[in-house]
Amino acid sequence: MRTDVTFLSAGLKLAGHLYTPDEETSGVPRPAIVVGHPGTGVKEQASGLYARRLAERGFVTLAFDAAYQGESEGEPRGLEDPGQRVEDLKAAVSFLGTLGEVDPGRIGALGICASGGYALAATATDPRIRAVGTVSAVDMSRQFRLGADGAQDPAVVAGMLAAASAARTAEAGGADVQRFPVFPATEEEARAGGPHVHEGWEYYRTPRARHPRSAKALTWTSVDRIAAFDAFASVGLIAPRPLLLIVGRAAVTSWMSVEAFQKAYGSKELAWIEGASHVDLYDKDEYVTPAVEKLSGFFGVHLAV
């Protein structure tokens, strides 16, 4: 069952979908999982799919839109603020802890793509999160600074930082909020950007998963916030709580999950989904099903009474 809910994060009202198992439990509180969406995504896409599939396996789950995005509050629209994104995840944990159907001592976090990095940062500093899993984890800072494949020319991020600075100056002078498009305008341009750019374009800009509220552009003032953030800096603080990183064998971004795994201590697992690319794990059933099975087993063990 899915219920529309709202909760506050640093004073902003966030919109979420709460998923609960259909079967009766005689009033016994259940384990719960907060599910964060990919960068530019919304709760109706990948995070909602994973939340629903995990609810079918007995968990209470919460997928929600980040502040400044989707149906959640926050101006300017399209701001990607890593600090706020981490705060959103913690606020979601707080909200779940207030629900009678949830055992507040058995809450986990799942982050997909950018939320994979944010979930690691949130878990590192919030001991209420008993276990954390990621799917196609990305640290947005590394992606902006180094590129999806880790081989980007440093001049790219230098140019973006210069543009972000210029946007701040323009806005201070009274200009409208300055934004840049997330994806190319046409499939031809997307293909020219390489397979990773094209698969993101196909997911977000075609009937495959297109949603009217997913972010089409980000504010330029997102760029310097993102560049200075490091989602993996505190990964060592997660231990002794368990960590599961799920990544596609064909994902160009897989090096980031490997790096996070190497920085972690204690109970940790890097699980490969053969044949899957980064975006394949968002919605393709042949890859989502084994990922959900792995996550269900992981949280089933580590969120047990």
N, C-alpha and C positions, 0 to 999 in steps of 0.2 A: 504494500500500500504506500502511495506517495502523498505527502501532505506539504502544502506550501507553508513556509515558516519565515520569520524574520528575527534577527538578533543584532545587537550593537557591537561594533568594532571601532574603538577610539572615537566614539560619538557618531559614527556613520551607521545607518541601518542597512544591513546586508540581507539579500534575498536568497533563500535556500529551498531545497527540496529534501524533506526528511523521508527516508525509506524505512519501513518497518516490515518484518516478516509477517506473512499472512496467518501462520498458525498461532493458536493460543498458547500462552506460557504460564497461565495461572498466576499472573501478576509478578512473576520472578523477573527482576531486572536483567537485561541482556548486555553483552559486550557491544561496543559501538565503535565506529570508524568515521573519522572526518576525511573527506575526499576532496582534494584540491585540483582545479582544472589547469590545463596547459595555458601558456601565455597566449593571450587574445581569445581564449576559449570562453565558453559559458557552461553553466550547469546542465544544460540540455544536451550537451555533446558527450565527450569521452568520460568526464567525471561522473555524469549521471548514469552512463551505461555501467561503469564499474560499481557505482553505489547500488544500483538496482540488482546487479548480478550477485553482489555480496549480501544484500538483504535476503535474497532468495536462499542463501546458505545460512541464515539465522542471525545475522548481525543487524543492528540498527545503524543506518548510515546516513550521512549528511553531505550532500553536494551543494555548493553555494557559489554565487558570483562574487568575485573579488571586489573590494571597494573601487569606485570610479569606473566600473565596468558592468556589463549586463544589466540586470534589474536592480543592482545595488546602488546606494547613494554615493555621492562624491563628485566634486568638480575640481579641475576640469575633467571632462570625459576622456577616457583613453589613457589616463595616467597609469603607468606601471611603476609602482614604488615598492621596492623589495622590502623595506622596513614595514610598510603597511601590510604587505602580503603575508609576512610572518605573523604580524599582529592579528590578521584575519583568521589564520589557522588557530591561534591560541584562543581567540574569541569564540570560534566554533566549538572548541573543546569545552570552554566555559558553558556555552549554551547546552551542549549535550549533557553536561553534568547536572543541569537543573531538571532534566526530564525524568519522570517517574519510571519510565520503561527502560532507562539506561542505568547500568551500574557505573558510577563515576570513577570507581577504581579499576575499570577495565575499558579504557578508551585508547584506541590506536589511531594512527594517521597514515594516509596514503596520498602520495603526491605524484601527479602525472606530468611529464615534461618539466616546464618551469617550476610547477608546484612540487616536483620531486626535490629540487634544490631547496625551495622554501620549507618543505616539510622537514628536511634534515636540520635546517637552522632552527626551526620552531621546536623540534624534539630535543635538540641539544640543550636548550635553556628552559624547557618546560617538563619537569618530571611527571606531570600528570599523564603524559603520553607514554604508555607502557611499551609500545612496539611501533616501529615505523617501516613502511614499505614504499618503494618507488617503482614506477614504470616509465621507461625511457627518460630517466632523470637528466635534467639539464640545469646547470648553473648559468643563469642569464648573463652574469658578468663575463664568464668565460666565453659564452657564445658571442657576445658583442665584441669582446676584446680579441678573441682568437679565432672566431668563426666556428661554425657547426663541426667542422672537421679538425679544428685546432691548428690550421695552417694559414690563417688569414694574414694578409699584409698589415703590419701595424699602422700603416697610413690610413686604413679604413676607419678604425676607431678614432684616430686623431681627427679625421675629417668630421666624423659625427659629433665629437666633443666640441669642435669649433662651431658647428651648426647649432648645437644645443646652447652654447654661450651666446651666439647671435640671437637666438630665439628669446632668451631671457632678456637681453637688451631691448629687443623689439617690443616685447610684452610690457616691459617697464615703461616704455614710451607710449603705451596705449594701444598697441596692435592687438588683434585677436589672438587667441591661443594658437600657437604654431604646432603643426602636426606633420608626421610623415607616414606614407602608406606602408602597411606591413607586408603586403604581397604585391607582385607585379599585376598590371591591369589585364594582361592577356595571357593565354596559355603559351603562346609563342615566346613571350618574354620570360615566363616561368620556366619553360624548358631550357632556355638559354642560360638560366641561373644554375642549372645542374639538377640532378635527381632529387636532392633534399628540398630545394626550393619548390620544385614542381610538385612533389607529393604533399607539401604543406598547402600550396595553392589549390590542388585538387580537393583536399579535405575541406578547406574553409570556403572556397569560392565556387564550388559546383554543388549540384543536388546531393552529392554523396553525404555531406554533413553541414552544408551551409545553414547558418542561422542569422536572422536579422539583427540580433543583439551582440553577436561576436564582434570583437573590435576589428575594424578595417584599417584604423590608423592609431598610432600612439603619439603622445605629446613629445615634443623635442626635450622637454624638461625631464622626461623619463630617463634619457640617455646617461646623463652624468650620475644620477642616482644608481642606475644599474651598473655602470662601469666601476663604481667604487665599492660595490657589494661583493662579498665572497661567501657563497652558500656553504662551502666546505670547510671554512675556517675553524668551526667548532665541532666538527663531526666527532672528534675524540671524546666529547662530553656525553655522547649518547650512551656509551657503555656504562654499566653492564646490560642495559636494555638492548633487545635484539633488533637487527637491521636486515632487511631483505631488499636487494636491488635487482629488478627484473629488466632485462635489456634485450633487444633484438640483435641477433648475430649479424644482420646486414645493416644495422643502424650506423650512420656516419657519426652520430653523437655518442657511440658506446664508450669512447675513451673517457668521458666524464663520469659515467658510472664506475668504470674501473678505477679512476682516480679517487672517487669518494670511498670506494671499497678499501683501497690501500690506506687511506687516512683513518679508517675506522678501527676500533679495537673490539675485543670481546666477541659476542655472538653475532656473526655476520655471514651473509650468503650473497653471492653474485650468481643469479640464475639466468641462463641464456635461453631465448626462444629461437629455435633454429628457423632460418629463412625470413625472419621478420625484420622489416626496416623500422625506423623511428616511429613513423606515423601509422604503419600497419597495426601497431599495438593499441591505437586509439579505438578502432572499431571493427577490424576484420576478425570474424568469429574464429577462424582457424588459429589465430594467434591470441585473441582475447581469452578464449576458453582455457587454454593451458595456463595463462597468466592468472586468471581468476582462481583456478584450482590451486595454484601455488600460493596465492595470497590467502585463500580461505584456510588452507592447512596451516600456514604461518600464523595468522591471527587466531585461528582456533586453538593452537597450542599456547601462544604467548598471552592471550587475553582470557585464558581459562581462570576459573575461580582460584 
